[in-house]
Amino acid sequence: KGNPAAKIKALDGSALVLNDPLNQIKTLLNGAANGAMPAWKQLSDTELAAVITFTKNHWGNKTGQVVQPSEVAAARK
């Protein structure tokens, strides 16, 4: 649900999570908010795809989307 006091946005119902997977992939690869959200490029394509797929289909998010490691690999280029 996030933490407004710490300025951490919720992933539950987030447009970033619910919409185009490429935006979430880029956020995880490059970070956001001037470093408040760190980049996670050190994770493998498979690990990042699993994390993104999890957030897209848990809590109140029921997108049915499955992100493939190949999508992450393509975004790295």
Backbone bond lengths (Angstrom), bond angles and torsions (degrees), N, CA, C in turn:
res aa  C-N    CA-C-N  psi(-1)  N-CA   C-N-CA  omega(-1)  CA-C   N-CA-C  phi
1 K - - - 1.456 - - 1.512 111.82 -
2 G 1.317 117.28 -5.77 1.452 120.14 -179.47 1.512 111.78 86.83
3 N 1.319 115.57 -175.59 1.451 121.67 178.82 1.526 107.64 -146.97
4 P 1.334 117.20 93.12 1.462 119.89 -177.18 1.526 113.53 -56.90
5 A 1.320 117.72 -34.06 1.463 120.49 -179.47 1.529 110.82 -63.56
6 A 1.329 116.73 -34.98 1.456 121.43 179.92 1.537 111.56 -96.04
7 K 1.321 115.77 5.46 1.470 122.57 -178.74 1.526 112.13 59.33
8 I 1.347 115.26 36.86 1.458 121.48 175.55 1.518 107.46 -100.50
9 K 1.321 116.34 118.28 1.455 121.26 -176.81 1.520 111.16 -76.40
10 A 1.322 114.91 149.48 1.460 121.24 178.48 1.521 110.81 -71.90
11 L 1.324 117.23 143.35 1.454 121.70 171.55 1.518 111.18 -90.48
12 D 1.328 116.21 -21.65 1.456 121.73 179.11 1.528 108.43 -71.83
13 G 1.315 116.49 112.24 1.456 121.14 179.49 1.517 114.56 82.97
14 S 1.310 117.68 6.39 1.461 122.45 -178.53 1.527 110.84 -69.78
15 A 1.333 116.84 135.82 1.467 121.00 176.13 1.527 110.59 -60.03
16 L 1.324 116.96 -34.99 1.466 120.29 178.51 1.525 110.78 -59.59
17 V 1.305 117.08 -39.17 1.467 122.10 -178.34 1.527 111.41 -81.01
18 L 1.317 117.16 -38.70 1.458 120.45 -172.96 1.524 113.96 -79.11
19 N 1.324 117.94 -23.79 1.456 120.65 -174.08 1.527 112.36 -98.39
20 D 1.298 117.45 -151.87 1.466 125.09 -175.31 1.531 112.21 -48.43
21 P 1.327 118.05 121.86 1.464 120.81 -179.63 1.529 113.78 -59.24
22 L 1.316 117.99 -28.18 1.457 120.44 -177.35 1.522 111.67 -59.91
23 N 1.316 117.62 -36.54 1.467 120.17 178.60 1.523 111.62 -63.71
24 Q 1.312 116.53 -41.61 1.467 120.03 178.80 1.525 110.64 -70.40
25 I 1.312 117.24 -38.08 1.466 120.69 176.95 1.526 109.63 -59.40
26 K 1.324 116.60 -48.46 1.470 120.58 -179.26 1.525 111.59 -62.58
27 T 1.325 117.01 -37.15 1.465 120.66 178.87 1.520 110.54 -64.09
28 L 1.332 117.07 -43.99 1.465 119.45 179.63 1.526 112.02 -69.57
29 L 1.315 117.31 -34.52 1.464 119.70 179.22 1.522 112.72 -73.08
30 N 1.318 117.09 -36.43 1.466 120.99 -171.52 1.521 115.30 -110.24
31 G 1.332 117.56 -9.26 1.455 120.26 -175.56 1.518 110.69 77.66
32 A 1.330 116.25 -179.33 1.463 121.38 -178.15 1.517 110.24 -158.21
33 A 1.303 114.67 168.46 1.467 123.17 173.86 1.530 112.11 54.76
34 N 1.329 114.98 47.67 1.473 120.63 177.35 1.519 113.29 52.93
35 G 1.332 115.88 41.23 1.454 120.57 176.50 1.515 115.67 94.11
36 A 1.336 118.08 -7.72 1.465 119.49 177.32 1.528 110.36 -61.25
37 M 1.338 115.69 -35.99 1.460 122.07 171.86 1.521 105.35 -107.24
38 P 1.321 118.15 108.87 1.467 119.55 -176.43 1.525 112.41 -70.38
39 A 1.304 115.69 159.67 1.460 121.90 173.29 1.528 108.53 -75.56
40 W 1.322 115.72 147.68 1.464 121.07 -179.87 1.522 111.08 -122.43
41 K 1.333 117.44 37.15 1.464 122.40 -179.22 1.522 112.69 -60.86
42 Q 1.327 117.22 -22.22 1.456 119.87 -177.88 1.528 112.41 -71.43
43 L 1.330 117.82 -16.72 1.463 120.01 176.27 1.526 109.27 -77.11
44 S 1.313 115.85 152.40 1.463 120.21 179.34 1.528 110.17 -72.92
45 D 1.317 115.62 165.43 1.466 120.39 177.14 1.527 110.59 -59.87
46 T 1.316 116.58 -38.71 1.463 121.27 179.19 1.521 111.22 -65.76
47 E 1.321 116.98 -43.40 1.471 120.55 179.37 1.526 111.23 -63.87
48 L 1.335 117.07 -45.35 1.465 119.67 179.58 1.523 111.13 -64.66
49 A 1.319 117.92 -40.97 1.464 120.88 177.92 1.525 110.59 -61.04
50 A 1.324 117.33 -39.42 1.465 121.37 179.40 1.527 111.65 -66.11
51 V 1.326 116.97 -43.53 1.465 120.91 179.38 1.525 110.48 -62.77
52 I 1.327 116.45 -45.60 1.463 119.99 -178.37 1.527 110.51 -66.64
53 T 1.320 117.26 -42.91 1.469 120.20 177.47 1.528 110.28 -60.34
54 F 1.323 117.11 -40.62 1.467 120.47 178.31 1.524 110.75 -59.40
55 T 1.332 117.29 -50.21 1.468 119.28 -176.76 1.521 111.85 -65.66
56 K 1.326 117.79 -29.15 1.459 121.61 -179.89 1.529 112.69 -74.83
57 N 1.333 117.71 -13.58 1.461 120.08 -173.04 1.522 114.75 -131.82
58 H 1.318 117.37 16.65 1.462 120.21 178.72 1.519 110.61 -128.65
59 W 1.317 115.38 174.87 1.458 123.73 -171.14 1.524 106.82 57.63
60 G 1.298 119.25 -128.26 1.465 121.40 177.46 1.512 113.00 -89.60
61 N 1.310 116.99 -2.32 1.465 121.48 -177.90 1.525 109.13 -84.11
62 K 1.292 116.15 118.78 1.471 120.89 -179.77 1.519 108.74 -131.79
63 T 1.331 117.12 61.02 1.464 120.67 -174.26 1.522 113.14 -77.22
64 G 1.321 117.24 -25.50 1.454 120.37 -174.33 1.524 112.55 75.09
65 Q 1.338 117.04 2.73 1.458 121.28 -179.01 1.529 110.67 -79.26
66 V 1.318 114.95 138.93 1.463 122.02 174.30 1.519 106.77 -122.08
67 V 1.310 116.35 118.42 1.462 121.58 179.75 1.524 108.36 -88.58
68 Q 1.315 115.98 131.59 1.459 122.13 -178.26 1.533 110.98 -94.96
69 P 1.320 117.54 147.01 1.463 120.29 175.75 1.533 112.50 -54.20
70 S 1.311 117.43 -32.18 1.469 120.31 179.03 1.532 111.98 -64.06
71 E 1.338 117.55 -30.37 1.471 121.01 177.15 1.538 110.21 -68.64
72 V 1.319 115.95 -39.01 1.463 120.39 177.68 1.521 109.52 -67.46
73 A 1.322 116.28 -44.26 1.465 120.26 -179.90 1.526 111.01 -59.61
74 A 1.320 117.34 -41.08 1.461 121.46 -179.89 1.525 110.62 -65.32
75 A 1.329 117.44 -36.23 1.473 121.51 -179.47 1.526 111.68 -72.75
76 R 1.308 117.76 -23.01 1.474 120.93 178.47 1.524 111.94 -69.21
77 K 1.314 117.50 -24.00 1.474 121.82 -174.93 1.502 112.51 -77.01
